[in-house]
């Protein structure tokens, strides 16, 4: 993490998001009705869905912090991916409702020019949501939280929708009232796209997708640097919510004692945990190997099976 208080922000950010979404739902709803802006009322309904999404995120962060037990030996971290999917679904269904209402109004001819004051509501909404996106994106990235990142993208979708509403209201007050409803439809499709992306990422996480290649390479290098490790033969890792779980097998001299092997395992685990964040579980296994000195170049060749050597160390 960049700063020591990033962990504290993890516990505070969802409350800020929850309160901000409630405030936006109320003021956009009231201002939309007062000014006659269908797009602003639809945007207020979107913020209402965000209140539910923020509640889901808070619950998921609380549950994901529970320690592992007999039924869930890997902990509850994956509930954050479920939360991310729920937020995505809320966005999709909320956007469908928004599109339906706007299209129905256009077809029924129920269109009126909104009051210019509606522009102020859309502008404040766009700025507020962009600020919340940047805040939550920072916290979510530093804590590797899919739930917080989902909430951050929810705010980014709100910012985009508010910009669309702002443009639509601006055109509407210039004498083209239908632009208010068209803006609501366009915004709805943008929100659906974001909701689909959130669900795709959640499914990927629940399917135990691999760690990023940069993380795996760093773990590989850290393990190889430990004294007594000849080479890394096997490495894989997966995300469980905010945490990373790693399995690796390393080659060691077959002449080591059990005590010496256990010490190497501890060194590997301690080194990786010290250098990397969000590592929860590191499972290390050892494979004994014969080390043979080569005649050229001063390199050591390892042969665990008596066949051709397959790794070199300097």
C-alpha positions in Angstrom: 0.0 0.0 0.0 1.1 3.6 -0.7 0.1 4.8 2.8 -0.4 3.3 6.2 -4.0 4.6 6.4 -5.1 2.8 3.2 -6.5 0.0 5.4 -8.5 2.6 7.4 -9.9 4.0 4.2 -11.2 0.6 3.3 -13.6 0.7 6.3 -14.6 4.3 5.7 -15.1 4.6 2.0 -18.3 2.5 1.8 -20.0 4.7 4.4 -19.1 7.8 2.5 -20.4 6.3 -0.7 -23.6 5.2 1.1 -24.3 8.7 2.5 -23.4 10.5 -0.7 -25.7 8.3 -2.7 -28.6 9.0 -0.3 -28.0 12.7 -0.6 -27.9 12.6 -4.4 -31.0 10.5 -4.6 -32.9 13.0 -2.5 -31.7 16.3 -4.1 -31.9 15.1 -7.7 -35.3 13.6 -7.2 -36.7 16.8 -5.7 -35.0 19.0 -8.2 -36.1 16.8 -11.1 -39.7 17.0 -10.0 -39.5 20.7 -9.4 -37.9 21.5 -12.7 -39.8 18.9 -14.8 -36.7 17.1 -16.0 -37.4 13.4 -16.7 -33.7 12.7 -17.2 -32.8 14.2 -13.7 -35.6 12.1 -12.1 -34.3 9.0 -13.8 -30.8 9.9 -12.6 -32.2 10.2 -9.1 -33.6 6.6 -9.4 -30.2 5.5 -10.5 -28.7 7.0 -7.3 -31.4 5.1 -5.4 -30.2 1.9 -6.9 -26.7 2.9 -5.8 -27.8 3.2 -2.2 -28.8 -0.5 -2.4 -25.5 -1.3 -4.1 -23.5 0.5 -1.4 -25.4 -1.5 1.3 -24.5 -4.7 -0.5 -20.8 -3.7 -0.7 -20.8 -2.9 3.1 -22.3 -6.2 3.9 -19.8 -8.1 1.6 -16.8 -6.3 3.2 -18.0 -7.2 6.6 -18.5 -10.9 5.7 -15.3 -11.2 3.8 -13.3 -10.2 6.9 -14.5 -13.3 8.8 -11.8 -15.8 9.5 -11.7 -19.2 7.8 -13.7 -22.0 9.3 -14.4 -25.7 8.7 -17.0 -25.0 6.0 -15.0 -22.3 4.3 -11.3 -23.2 4.8 -10.2 -20.5 2.3 -12.2 -17.8 4.1 -15.0 -15.7 2.8 -13.1 -13.4 0.4 -15.0 -14.6 -2.7 -18.2 -13.0 -1.4 -16.7 -9.7 -2.7 -17.0 -11.1 -6.3 -20.6 -12.0 -5.5 -21.2 -8.5 -4.3 -19.6 -7.1 -7.5 -22.0 -9.2 -9.5 -25.0 -8.0 -7.5 -24.0 -4.3 -8.0 -23.7 -5.0 -11.8 -27.1 -6.6 -11.9 -28.6 -3.6 -10.0 -27.1 -1.3 -12.6 -28.4 -3.4 -15.5 -32.0 -3.6 -14.2 -32.0 0.0 -13.1 -30.9 1.1 -16.5 -33.5 -1.0 -18.3 -36.2 0.7 -16.1 -34.7 4.1 -17.0 -34.8 3.3 -20.7 -38.3 1.9 -20.5 -39.6 5.1 -18.8 -38.0 7.4 -21.2 -39.0 5.6 -24.4 -42.6 5.4 -23.0 -42.7 9.1 -22.4 -41.4 9.8 -26.0 -44.0 7.5 -27.6 -46.8 9.0 -25.5 -45.8 12.5 -26.4 -45.5 13.4 -22.7 -42.6 15.7 -23.2 -42.1 19.2 -21.7 -39.2 21.6 -21.6 -37.4 21.4 -18.2 -36.4 24.4 -16.1 -32.8 25.5 -16.6 -32.2 24.9 -12.8 -32.1 21.2 -13.7 -28.7 21.9 -15.2 -27.3 22.7 -11.8 -28.4 19.4 -10.4 -26.8 17.4 -13.2 -23.6 19.4 -12.9 -23.3 18.9 -9.2 -24.1 15.2 -9.6 -21.4 14.7 -12.3 -18.7 16.4 -10.2 -19.6 14.6 -7.0 -19.7 11.1 -8.6 -16.3 11.7 -10.3 -14.8 12.6 -7.0 -16.3 9.5 -5.3 -15.0 7.4 -8.2 -11.5 8.6 -7.8 -11.6 8.1 -4.0 -13.1 4.6 -4.2 -10.8 3.6 -7.1 -7.8 4.5 -5.0 -9.0 2.6 -2.0 -10.1 -0.4 -4.0 -6.8 -0.6 -5.9 -4.6 -0.3 -2.8 -6.7 -2.9 -0.9 -7.2 -5.1 -4.0 -11.0 -5.1 -3.3 -13.3 -6.2 -6.1 -16.3 -5.0 -4.1 -15.0 -1.5 -3.6 -13.8 -1.3 -7.2 -17.3 -2.3 -8.3 -18.7 0.5 -6.2 -16.2 2.9 -7.7 -17.2 2.0 -11.3 -20.8 2.4 -10.1 -19.9 6.0 -9.3 -18.1 6.4 -12.6 -21.3 5.2 -14.4 -23.2 7.8 -12.4 -20.8 10.5 -13.4 -21.2 9.6 -17.1 -25.0 9.4 -16.8 -25.0 12.8 -15.1 -22.9 14.3 -18.0 -25.4 12.8 -20.4 -28.3 14.2 -18.5 -26.5 17.6 -18.4 -26.1 17.6 -22.2 -29.7 16.4 -22.7 -31.1 19.1 -20.4 -29.0 21.8 -22.0 -30.3 20.9 -25.5 -33.9 20.6 -24.1 -33.9 24.1 -22.5 -32.7 25.5 -25.9 -36.0 24.4 -27.5 -35.7 20.7 -28.1 -37.5 19.1 -25.1 -37.2 15.6 -26.5 -33.4 15.7 -25.9 -34.1 15.3 -22.2 -35.6 11.9 -22.7 -33.2 10.8 -25.4 -30.3 11.6 -23.0 -31.9 9.3 -20.4 -32.0 6.5 -23.0 -28.4 6.9 -24.0 -27.3 7.0 -20.4 -29.2 3.8 -19.8 -27.3 1.9 -22.4 -24.0 3.2 -21.0 -24.9 2.0 -17.6 -25.9 -1.5 -18.9 -22.4 -1.8 -20.5 -20.7 -1.1 -17.2 -23.0 -3.6 -15.4 -22.1 -6.3 -17.9 -18.4 -5.7 -17.4 -18.7 -5.9 -13.6 -20.4 -9.3 -14.0 -17.8 -10.6 -16.4 -15.1 -9.6 -13.9 -17.0 -11.2 -11.0 -17.4 -14.5 -12.9 -13.7 -14.5 -13.7 -12.9 -14.1 -10.0 -15.3 -16.8 -8.9 -13.7 -19.1 -11.4 -10.3 -18.8 -9.6 -8.6 -16.7 -12.3 -4.8 -16.6 -12.0 -2.9 -13.8 -10.4 -1.4 -11.1 -12.7 1.8 -12.2 -14.5 3.7 -9.4 -12.8 2.7 -10.7 -9.3 3.6 -14.3 -10.3 7.0 -13.2 -11.6 7.8 -11.2 -8.4 6.9 -14.3 -6.3 9.1 -16.5 -8.5 12.1 -14.1 -8.2 11.6 -13.8 -4.4 11.6 -17.6 -3.9 14.6 -18.1 -6.1 16.6 -15.6 -4.1 16.2 -17.5 -0.8 19.4 -19.3 0.3 19.1 -23.1 -0.3 16.6 -22.8 -3.2 18.1 -24.1 -6.5 15.1 -23.3 -8.6 11.3 -23.0 -8.8 9.6 -25.9 -10.5 6.0 -25.0 -10.0 4.0 -21.8 -9.2 0.4 -20.8 -9.3 -1.8 -18.3 -7.5 -5.4 -17.2 -7.3 -7.4 -14.3 -5.9 -9.8 -14.9 -3.0 -11.5 -11.6 -2.6 -8.8 -9.1 -1.6 -6.2 -11.8 -0.8 -3.8 -13.8 -2.9 -3.3 -17.5 -2.3 -0.1 -19.0 -3.7 1.2 -22.6 -4.3 4.8 -23.2 -5.3 7.3 -26.1 -5.4 11.0 -25.4 -5.2 14.1 -27.6 -5.8 16.5 -28.1 -3.0 19.7 -30.2 -2.5 18.6 -33.7 -1.7 21.1 -33.9 1.1 19.2 -31.4 3.3 17.8 -32.5 6.6 14.1 -32.2 7.4 14.9 -29.3 9.8 16.9 -27.5 7.0 14.0 -28.0 4.6 11.5 -26.6 7.0 13.7 -23.6 7.6 13.9 -22.9 3.8 10.1 -23.1 3.6 9.8 -20.5 6.4 12.3 -18.2 4.8 10.4 -18.3 1.5 7.1 -17.6 3.2 8.5 -14.7 5.3 10.3 -13.2 2.4 7.2 -13.2 0.1 5.0 -11.8 2.9 7.5 -9.1 3.7 7.9 -7.9 0.1 4.3 -8.3 -1.2 0.9 -7.1 0.1 -2.3 -9.0 0.3 -0.6 -12.4 0.5 -2.8 -14.6 2.8 -1.8 -18.2 2.1 1.6 -19.5 0.8 2.0 -23.2 0.4 5.5 -24.3 -0.3 6.6 -27.9 -1.1 10.1 -29.1 -1.7 11.5 -31.5 -4.3 15.0 -33.0 -3.6 17.4 -32.6 -6.5 21.0 -33.6 -7.3 23.3 -30.7 -7.9 26.1 -31.3 -10.4 28.8 -28.8 -11.2 29.4 -28.2 -14.9 32.8 -27.8 -16.5 32.0 -24.7 -18.5 30.9 -21.3 -17.3 30.9 -22.2 -13.6 27.1 -22.9 -13.6 25.3 -25.5 -11.5 23.0 -27.9 -13.2 20.2 -29.6 -11.4 19.0 -33.1 -12.3 16.2 -34.6 -10.1 15.6 -37.7 -12.2 19.0 -38.7 -13.6 18.0 -37.5 -17.0 18.9 -34.3 -18.8 19.3 -31.2 -16.6 16.5 -28.7 -16.9 17.3 -25.6 -14.9 20.4 -23.5 -14.3 21.4 -21.2 -11.5 24.4 -19.0 -11.2 
